[in-house]
Amino acid sequence: MGLPLAGIALFVVLWWVATKLLVPPSSFLARFAPDRTATALWTLTTSGVLWPHIFASVRRILVGLAISVAVGIPLGLAVGSLPFFARMTGPVFQFLRMVSPLSWTPLAIILMGVGDGPVYALIAIGATWPVILNTAAGVQALNPRWLLLGRSLGGTRLEIARTILWPGIRPHVLTGLRLAVGLAWIILVPAEMLGVNSGLGYFILDTRDRLAYAELTATIIVIGLCGFLLDSLARSILQERRRRRPRPATATQPVSPPAAAR
């Protein structure tokens, strides 16, 4: 913990020097000083003004991620297990993946109007690709002899998917979800500046319009802190799953059939 705390302290010191010592008190930059930001952050959190916006942003993230999972895992399974489908969709997927999700903003607003709909769509568009690619990578890394063994032992498709396929691809899927969380949080803030009346992105614009620069800086800190906590939660879940449950052998690992099959 020592080095991370030292890094945070160094950042605060540099921030204080840049906004207090190197500029006159009447300077515009002095409005973003850490002492003013800390006061604004305390006021926003204790008064309850900021909490509804945080909850609205987290809700939109969860809905967008749920859509990306519902779309990304089936597509990833198809890409990883069906070579002809992978070759057919590869150029299209690579092209769409390189288009910034925010580029779809005008089309999303035209089709869905203003409100939560376009925000959900933009988050889902950006967060789906890590899920698709990592799921496909997990399927391709799974040793096909395990699937063959499951079929030879009379396992149904559901049993094979539950006992062999899902445990084998789960680490890849969880890695994709962690990447998706980071992308979704980055997309969220500018997406919430498009016709919604709640959320951290909306509150950023609100503080700018009110010339409340200390509150603006405090909201930026809250955005970074919430993103850090979401990523830490996703990372801890991924590490715990890897630690507690072994995965089936992949194509690069030797396979030793179960004793019942020998």
Backbone bond lengths (Angstrom), bond angles and torsions (degrees), N, CA, C in turn:
res aa  C-N    CA-C-N  psi(-1)  N-CA   C-N-CA  omega(-1)  CA-C   N-CA-C  phi
1 M - - - 1.461 - - 1.518 112.55 -
2 G 1.341 116.73 -19.48 1.451 119.22 -174.40 1.516 113.46 -62.43
3 L 1.339 116.55 -50.06 1.461 119.48 -177.86 1.528 112.78 -65.41
4 P 1.347 120.62 -44.43 1.470 118.93 176.19 1.526 113.09 -58.82
5 L 1.330 117.04 -42.19 1.467 119.43 178.41 1.524 111.06 -65.36
6 A 1.330 116.49 -37.14 1.465 119.25 177.44 1.522 110.76 -65.25
7 G 1.338 116.85 -38.59 1.457 119.76 177.44 1.513 112.12 -64.22
8 I 1.343 116.86 -41.40 1.467 120.17 177.71 1.527 110.40 -64.37
9 A 1.327 116.34 -43.50 1.464 119.75 179.71 1.529 111.24 -62.12
10 L 1.334 116.37 -41.43 1.462 119.85 178.91 1.525 110.64 -63.25
11 F 1.326 116.55 -41.08 1.469 120.08 178.31 1.524 111.13 -61.36
12 V 1.340 117.05 -44.23 1.465 120.25 -179.84 1.525 110.73 -64.54
13 V 1.330 116.79 -40.18 1.464 120.13 179.03 1.532 110.58 -62.69
14 L 1.320 117.14 -46.87 1.460 120.08 178.19 1.522 111.64 -62.03
15 W 1.322 116.76 -39.33 1.467 121.62 176.61 1.528 110.42 -61.61
16 W 1.332 116.52 -44.58 1.465 121.13 179.77 1.526 110.78 -65.03
17 V 1.328 117.72 -41.26 1.460 120.78 179.39 1.520 110.69 -64.07
18 A 1.348 116.82 -42.20 1.467 120.81 -177.00 1.517 112.48 -68.82
19 T 1.334 117.96 -28.35 1.467 120.19 -175.26 1.523 113.64 -108.76
20 K 1.336 117.21 -5.03 1.465 120.13 -178.67 1.526 112.99 -122.05
21 L 1.322 116.94 -50.68 1.462 119.92 -173.19 1.515 112.83 -86.59
22 L 1.330 117.97 -35.82 1.459 120.67 -174.28 1.512 114.05 -88.23
23 V 1.331 118.10 -4.81 1.470 120.83 -178.85 1.519 108.51 -131.72
24 P 1.326 118.20 152.75 1.467 120.18 176.62 1.529 110.80 -71.25
25 P 1.338 117.00 158.95 1.470 119.79 -178.38 1.524 113.47 -59.53
26 S 1.317 117.69 -26.81 1.472 120.68 -179.51 1.520 112.96 -84.68
27 S 1.319 117.80 -1.63 1.452 121.03 -177.79 1.528 110.62 -68.16
28 F 1.329 114.54 153.16 1.468 120.43 177.22 1.520 111.14 -63.21
29 L 1.336 117.61 -36.65 1.453 121.09 -179.05 1.522 112.12 -64.85
30 A 1.339 118.00 -25.94 1.457 120.56 -179.21 1.527 111.41 -64.03
31 R 1.321 117.94 -20.10 1.470 120.43 178.96 1.530 112.07 -70.99
32 F 1.322 116.54 -16.27 1.461 120.87 -179.58 1.526 111.88 -102.05
33 A 1.318 117.75 17.20 1.467 122.15 -176.58 1.529 110.44 -64.39
34 P 1.330 117.86 151.84 1.472 120.17 -177.01 1.514 114.20 -63.36
35 D 1.341 119.27 -32.60 1.459 118.96 -179.91 1.522 111.22 -67.49
36 R 1.342 116.61 -41.96 1.458 119.63 176.54 1.528 111.17 -65.70
37 T 1.319 116.42 -38.87 1.462 120.47 179.25 1.516 111.04 -64.50
38 A 1.340 117.09 -42.66 1.460 120.51 179.55 1.526 111.29 -63.09
39 T 1.338 116.50 -40.72 1.464 119.64 177.44 1.524 111.24 -63.39
40 A 1.329 116.03 -43.84 1.466 120.14 179.42 1.521 111.33 -64.97
41 L 1.335 116.76 -39.97 1.462 120.34 179.45 1.519 111.20 -64.11
42 W 1.305 116.88 -42.82 1.465 120.73 177.93 1.528 110.97 -62.10
43 T 1.330 116.25 -43.48 1.464 119.95 -179.87 1.524 111.41 -64.82
44 L 1.332 116.98 -43.31 1.465 120.51 -178.33 1.521 112.23 -65.02
45 T 1.320 116.59 -38.62 1.467 119.63 -177.09 1.527 112.08 -78.86
46 T 1.318 117.53 -41.32 1.468 119.60 -178.38 1.518 112.54 -74.14
47 S 1.324 117.37 -29.46 1.467 120.08 179.09 1.523 112.50 -80.73
48 G 1.328 117.01 -12.58 1.461 120.01 -179.99 1.504 114.77 83.02
49 V 1.332 117.95 6.36 1.461 120.36 -177.84 1.525 111.13 -67.49
50 L 1.319 117.30 -38.03 1.460 121.09 -170.94 1.525 113.28 -85.62
51 W 1.328 117.39 -25.18 1.466 119.20 -172.99 1.528 114.15 -61.74
52 P 1.332 120.96 -42.14 1.480 118.71 177.34 1.519 113.08 -60.19
53 H 1.330 117.43 -33.76 1.462 120.45 178.61 1.533 110.98 -70.95
54 I 1.324 116.68 -37.89 1.472 119.74 176.21 1.526 110.59 -63.48
55 F 1.338 116.47 -45.60 1.463 120.09 -179.55 1.526 111.08 -63.75
56 A 1.338 117.16 -38.37 1.465 120.15 178.89 1.526 110.74 -64.53
57 S 1.330 117.29 -41.19 1.465 120.59 179.55 1.521 111.20 -66.33
58 V 1.344 116.86 -43.83 1.469 120.01 179.45 1.527 110.32 -63.51
59 R 1.323 117.28 -39.86 1.468 119.98 178.04 1.520 111.12 -60.82
60 R 1.308 117.37 -43.72 1.469 120.38 179.60 1.530 111.00 -65.55
61 I 1.329 116.61 -37.39 1.458 119.72 176.97 1.525 110.78 -62.26
62 L 1.325 117.25 -45.71 1.456 120.74 -178.20 1.520 111.77 -64.52
63 V 1.326 116.96 -41.10 1.461 119.52 178.68 1.524 110.61 -66.48
64 G 1.329 117.57 -44.38 1.460 120.80 178.85 1.513 112.26 -62.42
65 L 1.341 116.81 -40.50 1.464 119.99 177.89 1.524 111.36 -67.55
66 A 1.332 116.72 -37.79 1.468 119.09 178.00 1.524 110.94 -61.85
67 I 1.318 116.78 -40.02 1.472 119.91 177.46 1.520 110.44 -65.43
68 S 1.330 116.76 -42.50 1.468 119.86 -179.03 1.519 111.53 -64.82
69 V 1.324 117.71 -36.27 1.467 120.96 177.47 1.524 110.45 -68.63
70 A 1.338 116.25 -44.51 1.463 119.83 -179.12 1.523 111.92 -62.47
71 V 1.328 116.92 -31.88 1.465 120.54 179.52 1.524 111.19 -90.78
72 G 1.334 117.02 -41.16 1.463 120.92 -170.14 1.511 114.50 -73.28
73 I 1.335 118.60 -39.64 1.468 119.64 -177.63 1.526 111.85 -66.31
74 P 1.334 120.15 -48.22 1.477 118.18 176.91 1.527 113.23 -60.96
75 L 1.330 117.06 -40.58 1.466 118.64 178.03 1.521 110.91 -66.28
76 G 1.327 117.42 -39.19 1.460 120.20 177.99 1.523 111.99 -64.26
77 L 1.330 117.07 -39.13 1.457 120.50 176.07 1.526 110.95 -62.34
78 A 1.334 115.69 -41.40 1.464 119.09 179.85 1.523 111.42 -67.21
79 V 1.328 116.57 -42.77 1.467 119.94 179.70 1.518 111.14 -64.86
80 G 1.327 117.41 -39.70 1.451 120.38 -176.66 1.513 114.35 -76.65
81 S 1.320 118.07 -28.33 1.463 120.83 -174.05 1.525 113.92 -105.02
82 L 1.320 118.33 -16.39 1.464 121.50 -178.07 1.529 109.14 -117.32
83 P 1.332 119.17 98.65 1.468 121.06 -177.08 1.523 113.53 -58.13
84 F 1.330 117.39 -38.34 1.461 118.77 -178.73 1.526 110.55 -67.04
85 F 1.334 116.59 -36.02 1.465 120.04 178.12 1.520 110.51 -68.61
86 A 1.334 116.48 -37.88 1.464 120.29 178.22 1.526 111.10 -64.27
87 R 1.335 116.58 -43.33 1.472 119.37 179.27 1.526 111.01 -67.69
88 M 1.318 117.01 -36.91 1.455 120.49 -177.24 1.530 112.08 -70.33
89 T 1.323 116.34 -40.52 1.466 120.08 -175.53 1.519 113.28 -94.19
90 G 1.351 117.66 -10.36 1.457 119.85 -175.83 1.515 114.74 -53.97
91 P 1.349 119.61 -53.81 1.471 119.56 -179.32 1.525 112.70 -61.99
92 V 1.335 117.00 -39.75 1.464 120.09 -179.42 1.523 110.45 -65.99
93 F 1.325 117.04 -45.62 1.458 120.03 -179.54 1.526 111.51 -63.99
94 Q 1.318 117.64 -41.36 1.460 120.29 178.95 1.519 111.43 -64.37
95 F 1.331 116.12 -38.39 1.470 120.12 177.64 1.525 110.94 -64.70
96 L 1.340 116.69 -48.96 1.462 120.31 -178.13 1.522 111.57 -66.72
97 R 1.323 116.72 -33.90 1.462 120.25 -178.82 1.516 111.90 -64.86
98 M 1.326 117.22 -29.35 1.458 121.41 -177.68 1.529 112.87 -84.69
99 V 1.316 117.45 -6.09 1.466 120.50 177.60 1.527 108.04 -86.61
100 S 1.319 116.27 126.75 1.461 120.02 179.47 1.523 110.26 -58.84
101 P 1.338 118.03 133.80 1.471 119.42 178.62 1.524 113.18 -56.39
102 L 1.337 116.97 -32.36 1.462 119.63 -179.79 1.526 112.07 -69.16
103 S 1.349 117.14 -16.92 1.459 119.85 176.38 1.519 111.77 -65.45
104 W 1.336 116.48 -22.04 1.460 120.78 -179.49 1.529 112.29 -85.75
105 T 1.335 117.31 1.71 1.461 120.63 -175.10 1.528 113.13 -56.51
106 P 1.353 120.41 -51.64 1.471 118.29 -179.20 1.520 113.26 -58.72
107 L 1.347 116.34 -41.28 1.455 119.51 179.91 1.526 111.28 -66.39
108 A 1.332 116.66 -39.87 1.468 119.90 179.31 1.521 111.37 -63.59
109 I 1.326 117.14 -39.70 1.467 120.28 179.62 1.524 110.58 -69.95
110 I 1.335 116.75 -39.08 1.469 119.50 178.52 1.525 110.99 -62.76
111 L 1.322 116.64 -41.92 1.464 120.45 -175.87 1.533 112.49 -80.05
112 M 1.321 117.74 -34.41 1.467 120.85 -172.38 1.513 113.78 -114.56
113 G 1.320 117.49 -8.92 1.454 119.34 -175.46 1.516 111.26 75.41
114 V 1.315 116.40 -175.66 1.455 120.44 178.81 1.527 109.26 -84.47
115 G 1.305 116.11 157.29 1.452 120.77 -178.93 1.512 111.42 126.56
116 D 1.337 115.47 -156.47 1.457 120.43 -175.73 1.518 112.91 -73.30
117 G 1.323 117.94 -28.71 1.463 121.03 -175.15 1.516 114.18 -53.76
118 P 1.335 119.19 -54.46 1.466 119.42 178.68 1.521 113.12 -60.94
119 V 1.335 118.33 -33.82 1.465 120.76 178.97 1.523 109.86 -65.14
120 Y 1.332 116.59 -46.21 1.465 119.84 176.63 1.523 110.87 -57.86
121 A 1.330 115.65 -44.50 1.468 119.93 -176.57 1.526 111.13 -63.79
122 L 1.323 117.66 -45.11 1.466 120.53 -177.89 1.528 111.25 -65.82
123 I 1.332 116.68 -40.21 1.463 119.27 177.25 1.521 110.40 -63.70
124 A 1.332 116.31 -44.95 1.467 119.98 -179.12 1.519 111.63 -63.61
125 I 1.333 117.04 -39.72 1.470 119.98 -179.95 1.525 110.70 -61.23
126 G 1.315 116.81 -42.59 1.457 119.19 -178.61 1.513 113.82 -76.40
127 A 1.348 117.19 -35.36 1.468 120.41 -173.86 1.519 113.07 -85.31
128 T 1.326 118.70 -13.04 1.465 120.65 -176.76 1.522 112.14 -71.04
129 W 1.329 117.37 -35.54 1.471 119.68 -173.09 1.517 113.49 -63.91
130 P 1.343 121.31 -44.50 1.473 118.09 176.20 1.518 112.90 -60.59
131 V 1.325 117.37 -34.54 1.468 120.15 179.22 1.521 110.08 -67.38
132 I 1.334 117.19 -45.00 1.466 120.79 -179.96 1.526 110.27 -61.35
133 L 1.319 117.43 -51.28 1.461 121.08 -173.31 1.526 111.74 -66.47
134 N 1.321 117.76 -41.22 1.458 119.50 -178.99 1.520 111.97 -73.97
135 T 1.319 117.59 -34.80 1.468 119.39 175.01 1.521 110.65 -64.27
136 A 1.329 116.66 -44.10 1.467 120.07 178.02 1.522 111.00 -62.23
137 A 1.335 116.95 -40.03 1.465 119.89 178.10 1.522 111.38 -64.14
138 G 1.330 117.22 -37.72 1.452 120.09 177.65 1.515 112.66 -65.05
139 V 1.333 117.10 -41.07 1.465 120.62 178.01 1.524 110.79 -64.33
140 Q 1.319 116.76 -43.00 1.465 120.14 -178.80 1.520 112.21 -69.19
141 A 1.355 117.77 -27.70 1.462 120.68 179.79 1.522 112.61 -81.44
142 L 1.330 117.58 -16.24 1.457 120.66 -178.46 1.524 110.19 -69.77
143 N 1.311 115.94 131.03 1.465 120.33 -179.41 1.525 110.13 -66.22
144 P 1.330 119.43 119.23 1.476 120.99 -177.01 1.514 113.13 -63.06
145 R 1.332 118.37 -19.97 1.457 120.01 179.75 1.526 112.44 -67.73
146 W 1.333 116.51 -25.99 1.461 118.59 174.77 1.523 110.55 -68.09
147 L 1.322 116.73 -41.26 1.470 119.72 177.04 1.526 110.58 -63.81
148 L 1.341 115.65 -41.90 1.459 119.83 178.56 1.520 110.57 -62.65
149 L 1.324 116.46 -40.14 1.461 120.48 178.75 1.519 110.57 -63.80
150 G 1.324 116.66 -42.17 1.461 119.70 178.85 1.515 112.29 -61.91
151 R 1.338 116.39 -40.75 1.468 119.43 178.51 1.527 110.88 -67.71
152 S 1.342 116.81 -40.14 1.463 119.76 -178.13 1.520 111.75 -66.46
153 L 1.340 117.06 -25.47 1.461 120.52 177.72 1.525 112.22 -87.54
154 G 1.332 116.10 6.01 1.459 120.46 175.76 1.507 114.79 83.57
155 G 1.326 118.27 18.79 1.455 120.16 179.05 1.511 112.50 -70.70
156 T 1.311 116.34 139.32 1.460 120.25 175.36 1.528 109.56 -74.66
157 R 1.331 115.15 168.66 1.470 118.76 178.96 1.527 111.09 -59.93
158 L 1.315 116.06 -40.62 1.465 119.29 179.98 1.520 111.09 -65.48
159 E 1.325 117.35 -41.91 1.468 120.77 179.30 1.525 111.35 -65.70
160 I 1.327 116.59 -41.52 1.467 119.97 178.43 1.520 110.63 -64.50
161 A 1.341 115.84 -42.30 1.463 119.21 179.65 1.524 111.47 -64.47
162 R 1.349 116.19 -36.76 1.460 120.09 -176.38 1.522 112.76 -78.02
163 T 1.323 117.86 -37.36 1.458 121.06 -172.45 1.527 114.48 -100.48
164 I 1.328 117.52 -20.06 1.466 120.09 -177.21 1.524 111.55 -120.54
165 L 1.343 116.02 -54.23 1.464 119.24 -173.53 1.521 111.87 -66.79
166 W 1.338 117.10 -53.73 1.463 118.90 -175.88 1.529 112.79 -64.62
167 P 1.344 120.54 -45.88 1.473 117.55 176.21 1.519 113.22 -59.44
168 G 1.344 117.23 -31.43 1.458 119.52 -179.26 1.518 113.83 -73.28
169 I 1.338 116.60 -35.99 1.470 119.06 -176.16 1.520 112.52 -96.82
170 R 1.338 117.70 -8.32 1.462 119.97 -174.05 1.528 113.19 -58.26
171 P 1.344 120.74 -44.62 1.476 117.92 178.33 1.520 112.75 -59.35
172 H 1.326 117.22 -38.27 1.463 119.84 178.34 1.531 111.01 -66.81
173 V 1.333 116.21 -41.38 1.461 119.44 179.81 1.524 110.60 -63.90
174 L 1.325 117.32 -42.63 1.459 120.58 179.77 1.529 111.40 -65.73
175 T 1.333 116.60 -36.17 1.466 119.33 174.84 1.525 110.59 -63.41
176 G 1.328 115.98 -42.87 1.465 119.28 176.80 1.512 112.09 -61.44
177 L 1.339 116.76 -38.59 1.461 119.80 178.82 1.524 111.52 -66.05
178 R 1.334 116.47 -38.18 1.465 118.36 177.99 1.534 110.37 -63.18
179 L 1.320 116.85 -44.04 1.460 119.62 176.70 1.525 110.71 -63.37
180 A 1.328 116.39 -37.60 1.463 120.45 -179.55 1.521 111.47 -65.18
181 V 1.337 116.65 -36.80 1.462 120.01 178.84 1.531 110.42 -61.49
182 G 1.335 116.50 -44.98 1.467 119.57 179.30 1.515 112.29 -62.32
183 L 1.338 117.14 -45.46 1.460 120.54 178.67 1.526 111.36 -63.74
184 A 1.332 116.23 -41.87 1.459 120.13 -178.46 1.527 111.10 -62.09
185 W 1.322 117.21 -40.95 1.470 120.08 -179.14 1.530 111.07 -67.69
186 I 1.325 116.76 -36.08 1.466 119.86 178.02 1.525 110.68 -67.32
187 I 1.333 116.55 -39.32 1.463 120.78 -179.19 1.526 111.05 -72.29
188 L 1.331 116.84 -30.87 1.457 121.30 -171.57 1.519 113.19 -58.12
189 V 1.325 117.06 -48.91 1.469 120.26 -171.33 1.525 112.01 -61.97
190 P 1.348 120.87 -51.93 1.468 117.65 176.37 1.522 112.65 -65.46
191 A 1.340 118.39 -30.73 1.461 119.91 178.54 1.525 111.08 -65.64
192 E 1.340 117.29 -32.66 1.466 120.30 -179.93 1.524 112.48 -78.21
193 M 1.297 117.68 -0.16 1.462 121.00 174.30 1.517 111.63 -91.48
194 L 1.339 117.44 12.78 1.463 121.89 -172.47 1.524 110.91 -119.42
195 G 1.299 117.12 69.75 1.448 120.22 168.92 1.509 116.70 86.34
196 V 1.334 120.20 12.85 1.459 121.35 174.20 1.521 108.50 -102.46
197 N 1.325 115.85 160.33 1.462 120.05 -177.91 1.520 112.96 -115.29
198 S 1.330 116.35 24.32 1.459 121.06 176.16 1.517 107.73 -157.25
199 G 1.329 115.38 169.14 1.454 120.24 -179.43 1.515 111.63 104.59
200 L 1.329 115.53 161.34 1.460 120.39 -177.32 1.518 112.17 -68.12
201 G 1.346 117.27 -36.26 1.459 119.36 176.16 1.521 111.83 -63.08
202 Y 1.322 116.35 -42.10 1.465 120.28 175.97 1.523 111.04 -62.36
203 F 1.334 117.11 -41.31 1.458 120.48 -176.93 1.528 111.03 -67.42
204 I 1.335 116.86 -30.95 1.462 119.82 174.83 1.527 110.21 -59.05
205 L 1.336 116.94 -47.88 1.466 120.27 178.71 1.525 111.11 -64.88
206 D 1.321 116.69 -36.72 1.458 120.31 -179.71 1.524 111.12 -63.83
207 T 1.334 117.38 -43.94 1.463 119.89 178.60 1.525 111.33 -65.85
208 R 1.326 117.24 -35.31 1.464 119.92 177.38 1.519 110.75 -64.44
209 D 1.325 116.83 -43.96 1.465 120.36 -178.52 1.527 111.54 -66.58
210 R 1.337 116.39 -30.97 1.471 120.26 179.01 1.523 112.07 -87.92
211 L 1.332 117.07 0.66 1.468 122.66 -177.35 1.523 111.62 58.46
212 A 1.324 116.30 29.43 1.469 121.87 178.55 1.529 108.01 -92.60
213 Y 1.318 116.12 77.54 1.462 120.68 -171.53 1.524 113.06 -70.68
214 A 1.319 117.61 -31.11 1.460 119.51 176.58 1.529 109.87 -66.54
215 E 1.331 117.46 -39.53 1.464 120.45 176.65 1.523 110.69 -67.51
216 L 1.317 117.00 -35.00 1.468 120.16 177.31 1.527 110.45 -61.13
217 T 1.338 116.03 -47.56 1.462 119.59 179.20 1.520 111.11 -64.12
218 A 1.335 116.64 -38.91 1.461 119.87 177.94 1.527 111.08 -62.63
219 T 1.332 117.11 -38.36 1.465 120.41 178.85 1.523 111.07 -67.45
220 I 1.321 117.26 -37.01 1.464 120.28 175.88 1.529 110.35 -60.73
221 I 1.335 116.48 -41.61 1.464 120.11 177.88 1.529 110.51 -63.31
222 V 1.334 117.25 -41.29 1.464 120.65 178.87 1.526 110.36 -63.86
223 I 1.331 117.46 -40.35 1.469 120.72 178.11 1.524 110.48 -60.46
224 G 1.331 116.31 -47.29 1.454 119.58 178.53 1.516 112.50 -63.70
225 L 1.332 117.48 -39.81 1.464 120.97 -179.89 1.522 111.22 -66.93
226 C 1.325 117.60 -43.07 1.467 120.28 178.67 1.529 110.76 -64.08
227 G 1.323 117.42 -41.99 1.458 119.94 177.30 1.519 111.54 -63.24
228 F 1.326 116.68 -40.33 1.464 120.37 177.97 1.528 111.31 -62.97
229 L 1.334 117.05 -42.07 1.459 120.74 -179.81 1.526 111.22 -67.18
230 L 1.326 117.38 -40.69 1.466 120.02 178.13 1.525 111.10 -63.13
231 D 1.327 116.28 -43.26 1.463 119.44 179.21 1.526 110.97 -66.54
232 S 1.325 117.14 -39.12 1.465 120.07 178.43 1.519 110.96 -64.55
233 L 1.329 117.04 -39.45 1.464 120.43 177.74 1.522 110.77 -63.72
234 A 1.342 116.73 -45.52 1.459 119.91 178.91 1.524 111.23 -63.58
235 R 1.332 117.49 -39.27 1.464 120.54 179.36 1.528 111.27 -66.84
236 S 1.321 117.27 -40.95 1.466 119.61 -179.61 1.524 111.26 -67.44
237 I 1.330 117.70 -37.69 1.464 120.26 176.73 1.521 110.36 -64.00
238 L 1.332 116.20 -42.59 1.460 120.37 179.16 1.520 111.18 -62.21
239 Q 1.320 117.69 -45.47 1.467 120.96 -179.48 1.516 111.59 -66.87
240 E 1.333 117.55 -38.01 1.462 120.29 179.98 1.522 110.81 -67.03
241 R 1.333 116.91 -41.37 1.463 119.70 178.65 1.527 111.23 -63.61
242 R 1.318 116.49 -41.22 1.459 119.51 179.39 1.522 111.74 -66.48
243 R 1.313 116.31 -33.69 1.464 119.55 -177.24 1.520 111.88 -75.82
244 R 1.319 117.58 -38.86 1.457 120.55 -170.61 1.522 114.02 -86.80
245 R 1.361 117.26 -28.01 1.448 117.54 -173.33 1.522 110.36 -127.71
246 P 1.334 117.82 121.13 1.462 120.38 178.32 1.510 111.09 -70.14
247 R 1.304 116.02 149.21 1.459 121.58 178.52 1.517 109.92 -101.43
248 P 1.346 117.64 151.88 1.460 119.93 175.58 1.509 111.25 -62.61
249 A 1.320 114.46 160.66 1.463 119.34 -179.54 1.510 110.70 -63.82
250 T 1.324 115.43 143.44 1.450 121.01 176.96 1.511 109.01 -96.91
251 A 1.338 114.18 -177.43 1.457 118.59 -176.28 1.518 112.17 -65.40
252 T 1.330 117.89 -18.83 1.464 120.67 -178.90 1.516 112.19 -98.23
253 Q 1.356 117.47 0.19 1.441 120.63 -178.41 1.530 110.12 -108.59
254 P 1.342 117.94 146.00 1.467 118.98 177.02 1.517 110.65 -68.28
255 V 1.319 115.66 147.43 1.450 121.65 -177.84 1.509 109.23 -108.71
256 S 1.314 116.49 128.25 1.460 122.46 173.48 1.508 107.97 -117.45
257 P 1.337 119.74 108.76 1.449 121.40 -174.86 1.513 111.27 -59.10
258 P 1.343 116.23 149.68 1.458 119.47 175.78 1.523 111.50 -58.59
259 A 1.347 114.76 157.10 1.470 118.97 -176.72 1.512 111.90 -60.55
260 A 1.354 116.89 -32.48 1.460 119.75 -178.00 1.499 112.48 -67.59
261 A 1.339 117.12 -21.11 1.455 120.71 -176.34 1.522 112.08 -95.39
262 R 1.344 117.26 -5.59 1.464 119.63 -176.48 1.547 110.01 -81.47
